[in-house]
Amino acid sequence: MSDSQVFVSHLDADAQAAREIRVLIDTALERSRAMASDEPVGKSDVVLLLCGEGADRAPTLHRDIERARERSIPIIPIVHGRQTLDALDFPLSEPVSTERGLEFHDQMFAIKLLLVVREALGGEPLAPRGAAPRA
């Protein structure tokens, strides 16, 4: 993987969770950098869409989705607060999908986030559930 840019799209109310995600990306994902909020979404290689309460009504998140779609940038939804992937109150149509979505409150969130982002950036894909690890 070459140096990659990861954009975290979020509302002001979700700034603390976004900071935690940025720190995780910067410290644990080799050759990747979490972009600052004021950098252009279109220069990213992957967008992490933080979906908390009110995300469905946020014009800034909708703009970030559209900019990412225009450039075919993968979008990974991350739910938190009372949101769950099963009942996500946000219009996420293709190419945005909850298939690789994450739940911030999941005990394994950090590991899953790093694996999903790595795959979205062109790294080795995740093994299907129940598959034996590769030797």
C-alpha positions as CSV (number, residue, x, y, z in Angstrom):
1,M,0.0,0.0,0.0
2,S,1.3,3.5,-0.8
3,D,0.7,6.4,1.5
4,S,-3.1,6.7,1.9
5,Q,-5.4,9.5,3.0
6,V,-8.4,8.6,5.2
7,F,-11.2,11.2,5.7
8,V,-13.5,11.0,8.7
9,S,-16.8,12.7,7.8
10,H,-18.7,13.7,11.0
11,L,-20.9,16.2,12.7
12,D,-19.5,18.6,15.3
13,A,-21.4,16.6,18.0
14,D,-19.4,13.6,17.0
15,A,-16.0,15.3,17.1
16,Q,-14.6,13.3,20.1
17,A,-15.4,9.9,18.4
18,A,-13.8,11.3,15.1
19,R,-10.6,12.3,17.0
20,E,-10.4,8.8,18.5
21,I,-10.7,7.3,15.0
22,R,-8.1,9.7,13.6
23,V,-5.6,8.8,16.3
24,L,-6.2,5.1,15.7
25,I,-5.6,5.5,11.9
26,D,-2.5,7.6,12.4
27,T,-0.9,5.3,15.0
28,A,-1.9,1.8,13.9
29,L,-2.4,1.8,10.2
30,E,1.0,1.8,8.4
31,R,1.5,4.3,5.6
32,S,-1.9,5.9,6.1
33,R,-2.9,9.3,7.5
34,A,-6.1,10.6,8.8
35,M,-6.9,13.9,7.1
36,A,-7.9,17.0,9.0
37,S,-11.6,18.0,8.9
38,D,-10.8,21.1,6.7
39,E,-9.0,19.1,4.0
40,P,-11.0,18.3,0.8
41,V,-12.8,15.0,0.8
42,G,-12.0,14.5,-2.8
43,K,-8.3,14.0,-2.0
44,S,-9.0,11.0,0.2
45,D,-8.6,7.3,-0.6
46,V,-11.4,6.2,1.7
47,V,-14.1,8.0,3.7
48,L,-15.2,6.9,7.1
49,L,-18.8,8.2,7.6
50,L,-19.6,8.6,11.3
51,C,-23.3,8.2,11.7
52,G,-24.6,9.4,15.1
53,E,-27.9,11.0,15.9
54,G,-29.0,13.6,13.4
55,A,-26.6,12.4,10.7
56,D,-29.5,11.7,8.3
57,R,-30.4,15.5,8.4
58,A,-26.8,16.8,8.1
59,P,-26.1,18.6,4.8
60,T,-22.3,18.4,5.4
61,L,-22.4,14.6,5.5
62,H,-24.6,14.4,2.4
63,R,-22.0,16.7,0.6
64,D,-19.2,14.5,1.7
65,I,-21.0,11.4,0.4
66,E,-21.6,13.1,-3.0
67,R,-18.0,14.2,-3.3
68,A,-16.7,10.7,-2.5
69,R,-19.2,9.2,-5.0
70,E,-18.1,11.6,-7.8
71,R,-14.5,10.2,-7.4
72,S,-15.5,6.6,-6.7
73,I,-13.9,6.8,-3.2
74,P,-15.0,3.9,-0.9
75,I,-17.3,5.0,2.0
76,I,-17.4,3.0,5.2
77,P,-20.3,3.9,7.6
78,I,-19.6,3.8,11.3
79,V,-22.5,4.0,13.6
80,H,-22.4,5.2,17.2
81,G,-24.7,6.4,20.0
82,R,-28.1,4.7,19.7
83,Q,-27.6,3.9,16.0
84,T,-27.0,0.3,14.9
85,L,-26.2,-1.0,11.4
86,D,-29.5,-3.0,11.4
87,A,-31.6,0.1,11.9
88,L,-29.4,2.8,10.5
89,D,-31.5,6.0,10.0
90,F,-29.5,7.3,7.1
91,P,-30.1,7.0,3.3
92,L,-27.0,4.9,2.4
93,S,-27.5,3.7,-1.1
94,E,-24.9,2.2,-3.3
95,P,-21.9,2.5,-3.4
96,V,-22.3,3.1,0.3
97,S,-23.1,-0.1,2.0
98,T,-23.5,-1.4,5.5
99,E,-21.9,-4.7,4.4
100,R,-18.5,-3.4,5.7
101,G,-20.1,-1.0,8.1
102,L,-18.9,-0.8,11.7
103,E,-20.4,-0.1,15.1
104,F,-18.3,2.2,17.3
105,H,-19.5,0.6,20.5
106,D,-18.4,-2.9,19.4
107,Q,-15.6,-4.4,21.6
108,M,-13.6,-5.3,18.5
109,F,-14.2,-1.9,16.8
110,A,-10.5,-0.9,16.6
111,I,-9.4,-4.1,15.0
112,K,-12.3,-4.3,12.6
113,L,-11.8,-0.7,11.6
114,L,-8.1,-1.2,10.7
115,L,-8.9,-4.4,8.8
116,V,-11.8,-2.8,6.8
117,V,-9.9,0.3,6.0
118,R,-6.9,-1.7,5.0
119,E,-9.0,-3.8,2.6
120,A,-10.7,-0.6,1.2
121,L,-7.2,0.8,0.5
122,G,-6.3,-2.2,-1.6
123,G,-4.7,-4.4,1.1
124,E,-5.4,-8.1,1.6
125,P,-9.2,-8.6,2.0
126,L,-10.7,-10.0,5.2
127,A,-11.3,-13.8,5.2
128,P,-14.9,-14.8,5.2
129,R,-16.4,-15.7,8.6
130,G,-15.3,-19.2,9.7
131,A,-12.5,-19.4,7.2
132,A,-9.2,-20.8,8.4
133,P,-6.4,-18.2,8.7
134,R,-3.9,-18.2,5.9
135,A,-0.4,-19.7,6.5
